[in-house]
Amino acid sequence: AAAGPRGLGGKAAPAALPLRVVLLLGAALGSAQATVYFQEQFLDGDNWQKRWMNSEYKPDLGKFKLTAGKFYGDPVRDKGLQTSENSKFYAISSRFKPFSNKGKTLVIQYTVKHEQKIDCGGGYVKIFSSDLDQKNLSGDSRYYIMFGPDICGSETKKVHVILNYKNKPHPIKKLIRCKVDGYTHLYTLIIRSDQTYEVKIDNEMVASGNLEDDLDFLPPKKINDPTVRKPTDWDDRLQIDDPNDTKPEDWDEPEYIMDTSAKKPEDWNGEWHYPMVKNPLYRGEWKPRQIDNPNYRGVWPHPQIDNPNYSPDFSIYSYENIGIIGLDIWQVRAGTIFDNFLITDDEVYAEDFGDETWGETKGPEKEMNIKQIEEEQEKERLTEEKYLKQRFKKKLKRKKESGKDRIVRNTEKEEL
């Protein structure tokens, strides 16, 4: 839907109406020719459920709820879809009027907030053809584009950019690191008709390039000439064995030796042998030390020729019948909030929309979170202080009671 009631999240509440007008006017001024295919901000309360469809491919899928979270910049504007159950698969999607991006720029943008400090789970979106069966959306559903952050443990903290080409997904070869600080962040993917792309986080470019170069869609343009062989006298060994190095005479020692200090158990029946133990003198297989190869000529430059199997394709970037956006993810620890979805053909509109949504609430969101942390720390300090005071009073009471007992015992001794 274009920038209308459906695209902005239904009829906004009266308090949100001025914001809606401001957003539309601001974006319109930024780019008068922008086409907005999809725009969702969840400004109309529970009406989002009329526009988004939960998958039914399995009965125990996780449930989404509409909330701004524990901390936010604005209680209305920051409401989004939040995962609510741990260790669950989630699958939900929303449909819009189908379109083709042939000859146009395609911009996919949304915000992600991992306020639970996610340890393992997806935060990406998928773009589908309009013929997707939404009720059976799953990880096996064929998609056009997959984009967004994915986090799992200390190793996986990256932004996916995966494009479908001839029914096969092709991931970007560049490593793009995602944000992991628990605040809301703006993710933008731009695919242009000249087959270049750009990835932005918080309206700042973090990666760019050419689709053909950075994703393995096509065979390479050049290949090694199969008719040419490396010269037999070409030495490409960087280091060689030192011909003057010799093995020490005392090098060869067995790896295991008998433990002659062991004694046969008294209840042992039959033949007994000393057990074998690791030889502390064992030094492994001897190898001569390495030295720089005086005849090293570098890596042999294999002559290349045009690849006969290569054929250019100037439509890699384009997709027909784009009509559905979806969340198909797994999360160990739930709590991620998705908001401010946008699909458009205009980069300026997307940047302005990001500034007027995420850009205006990111500061207050962080301030609220810092204040909550400080209040929680103060609460913990007071609780600990109260505990220590109670502990001190009990100790003092025991000490007084102990002193009284001593006086009573001394009096009884004197009387006796």
N, C-alpha and C positions, 0 to 999 in steps of 0.2 A: 504494500500500500504506500502511496506517496505520503507526503507530510500532511496527513489528515488525522481525524479522530482515532482511527485504528492504529496508525503508525505511532502515535504518541502515547498509546496506552489507554484508549477509550476516552470517555468524558472525564476530564480532570475535575478534582474537587475545587470548590470556589477559591480556596486558599492557594491552589496551585495554578489557577488560570492565568494570572499575570506572568508567571514564569513561562508558561507554555507560549504565550504571545511573544515574550522577550526572546525565547529560543528561536522561534520561527523567524522573527524579524532579523535577529542577529545573523542567523545562517543565510537568510535570503540576501542580506546586504553583502555577505562574504562571497556568495556565488549565486547570481540570479538564474543561471541555467542548470542548477543542480537537479538531478532526478533522484528522489529518495524511494528506493524499492521497499525498504523495511526499516521501521524505527519503533523501538519499544522501550518505554521508561517506567512502566507499571505505576502510572500516576492516578489510576482510577480504581484502586482497591482490588476487590476480589474479581472484577471483570476480566482480569488477565486469564482466568480459567476458561473463558469462552474462546480465547485466541490460541491457547497452548494446549496440546493434546499429550497426555501421558501414554507411553507405550504399554502394551499388555503382553509383550512377548514372553514374560515370565511373571509369576504371581508375587514374588517377593522383592520387586524393584523398590528402591528408595523413594521417599516422598519429598517433594519440594514445598516450601512454605514462603510466603511473602513477608519480608522483614527488612529493616535497615540494619539489623545486627545489634551487637552490644554497644558499639560506639559508632558515631556517624557525624557527618557534617550538617545534614538536614534530615529530620525524621520522615519527611515525605519524599523528597527527591532522591534519597539514597536507598529507598526500598527496592529490593530485587528478589530474584529467586534464590533461595538458600537450601542447600542440601541439609537434611535434618536427621539422618540415621547413619550410624557408623557401619563400616564394612558392607557397603551396598553398591550395586550397580544402579545407575540412574539413566533414564531415557525419556526425553520430552522434546517436543518440536512445535514449531509454529509455521503456518502456511501464509504465503503472500502471492500476489499476481505474478505469474511466470514471466521471465524476461531472458534475453541473451545479452552477454557483454561483448559480443563481437564488434570490433571497431571502437570499443569504449574502454574507459578505465573502470576497474572494479575495486571498490573499497569495502572491506569488512572490518567492523570496529565494535568493541564492547568493553565493559569494565569487569574486572575480577577482584574479589576481596577474600583472601584466605585469612580471615580473622582468627581462625582456630590454629594458626601457625601449622599448616598442613604438613604431615610427614610423608604421606604417600597418596597420590590421587591426581586425577586430571582436572584441568581448568580450561579446556579447549572447546571450541565450537566446530560444528560440521555443517557444510552447505550441501544440499541435496537437489536432485531433479524433482520436479513437481509430481512425478509419478510414484514417489516413495509411499509405501503403505505405512502411515504414521503409527498405527496401532501395533505394528510389528517391528518398529524401530529397534535395532540392536547393533552390537559390534560387527555383525556380519552384513549390515546394510551398506550397499555401495554408495559412496559419497563423491562429490566433486572436489571439495576442498576441506582440509582439516587444519585448523589454525588455533594456536594459543598455548598457554603454559602447561607443563606436565612436571610434577615433582614426585620423586620417590627416593627416600634415603639421602645420603650425602653425594651420590654420584649423578642422579638424574635431576637436573634443575634447568630444563631447557624449554624453548619455545618451538613448538611443532609448526612446520610449514610443509604440508603434504598435498600435492596436486595429483589428481587422477588423469592419466593419459592412456588412451586405448584400453580402458578397463583395468588399469594397473596403477596402484598408488606409488608415487615417487617422492621420497622425502628430500628435503634440502640437505646439501652436503656440509653446510656451514653450521657451527655450533652457536646458537643464540641463547644466552642465559636469561632466565626469567627473574622476576622479583619475588623475594621470599620473606618480606618484613611484616606481613600481616595486614598491611593497609590496602586500600583500593588503588588499582593501577589500570591504566588505559592501554589496550592492545589494539594495534591497527595493522592490517595487511593491505597493501596496495599492489594491484596487478594491472599493468598498463598494456595497451594494444601494441606497443613496440616491443613486447616480450621482456620488459624489464620489471623488476619488482622492488618493493621497499617494505621493511618491517619497522614499525615505530612502537616504542613503549613510552607512555606519558608524553605523547606528541614530540618525541625526539627519536631520530633515526638511529637504529641499532644494527641494521643490516640492509644491504641493497646489492643488486647485481642483475645479471641476465639469466632468465629462466633456463635457457639451453645450456649455459655454462655451469650453473649451480645445482641443477637437478638432472639426473640421468635419463632424460626423455629419449634422446636419439643416440645412435652409434657415434663414436668420435669422428670428426672431420678428417683427421689424419691417422694413419697407422704405420707401423714399422714395415719397411720394404722387405717382404719375405724372400726376395731373391738375393739379398745381401747378407753376408755372414761376417761376424767379427773376425778380424785378422788373428791368426794363430799366435802371433808374437805380441799381441796386445795384452799387457799386464795391468789388470785393474785391481790388483790386491793392494790395499792401503798399507797393511803390515804383513810381515813374514816372520817365520821362525829365525831366531838368531843362530846362524851356523856355528858360532864360536861357543855357544852355551852347551855344557855337558851335564849329564845327570850325575849327582853326587853318589859316591860309592855306597853310602849308608842310607840311600833313599828307600830301597825296596824293603818294606816291612809288611808282614801279613796284616790284614784288616782285623782279624780276630785271633786271640791267643787263649791258651788254657789258663784258667785261674787255679794255680797250684796251691793257693792259700786255702782253698775250699776243702772241707772234710766230708767224708762219706757219712751220711746219717746212720745212727746206730741201728735203726729199724730197717735199713736197706737190705733187700734181698736180690741176689743176682749180681751181674757184672756192673761195676760203677765206673764212670769216666769223669774226669775233671770238666766242669762247665766251661763254655767258651765266653769270653768277654771281649769288649772293644779294646784293641791295642792302642795305647796312648801314643805310640811312636809311629802309627800309621799316618802317612801323608798323602795318600791318594795316588792317582796316576800322574807320573811326571810328564810335564810338557815344557818344552824350551820357551824362554821368554820371547816376547814379540818386539820387533824393531821396525822402524819405518822402512818401507820397501824402496830402495834406491831406484828401481826400474818402474815405479808407479807412473802410469800415464793418464790416470783419471778414468771417469766413466766413459765408455765408448759411445759416441753419439750415433745411434742407429739411424741411418737415413730413413726419412718418412715419405710416404706417397699419399695421394688422395684416397680416402676410403671408398671403394666402389659400393659399399652397402649404405653409405650415408646419403640421406636425401633431406633437404631442409624442409621444415614445416613451420609456416608463419602463423599457424592458428593454435599453437600450443596453449596460449593464454585463455582461449575463448571456450565458453560452455553455452549450450542451448538449454532452454527450458528450466532455468534456475528458479526454484519456487518454494524451498523449505529451508529453515535454519533449525538446528537441533543441538541438544546437549546429550551426548552419549558417553558417559564417564563412569569410572570406578573410584570410590574414595574409602580409605581406611578410617580416617577421622573426618566426620562431616562438619559443615559450617561455612563452606564457600558461598559467596553471594555473587550472582551474575546480574548485570544491569546495563542500561544505556546501549542496547543493541542498535546497530546502524549498518545498513547496506545501501550504498549510493554509488554514483559514478563520478563524484566530485571530491577531490582531495581537500580543497579549501573548505567546503561545507563540513567535511568530517573533522577537520582540525578545529574549526570554530565550534562545532557541536561538542567536541571533547573539552574545549576550554570553558564552555558555558555550562557543562554538567560536572564532570569530574574535576575540572580546573577550579571551580568555585567552591566545592565542598571538601577538597582534599585537606586544606589547612585546618578548618574547624574539626574535621574528623580526627586528625592527629592530636589536636589540642584536647579534645574530649578523652581520647585514649590515655594521654599522658596524665590528665587530671584523675582519671579512674585508677591508674596505677599508683599515683601518689596517695590517693585516698585509701586504697587497699593496703599500701605499705604502712600508713599511719594507723589503720585499724589493727594490723598485725602487731605493730609496735605497742599499742595500748593493751592489746590482749596479752602480749608477752610480759609487759610491765605489771599488769594485774596478777598474772600467774606468779611472778617473782615476789610480789608483795604478799600474796597469800602463803606462799612457801616460807617466806621469812617470818610471818606471824606464827605459823605452825611450829617452826623451829624454835622461836622465842618462847612459845607456850610450853613446849616440851622441856626447854631448859629450866623454866620457872618451876614446873612440876617436879623435875628432877631435883632441884634445890630443896623444895619442901620435903620430899621424901628423905633426903639426907638429914634434915633437921629432926624429923620424927624418929628416924633410926637412932640418932645420937641421944635423944631424950630417953628412949627406951633402954639404951645401954646404961645410962647414968642411973635410972630407976632400978635396974636390975642389980 
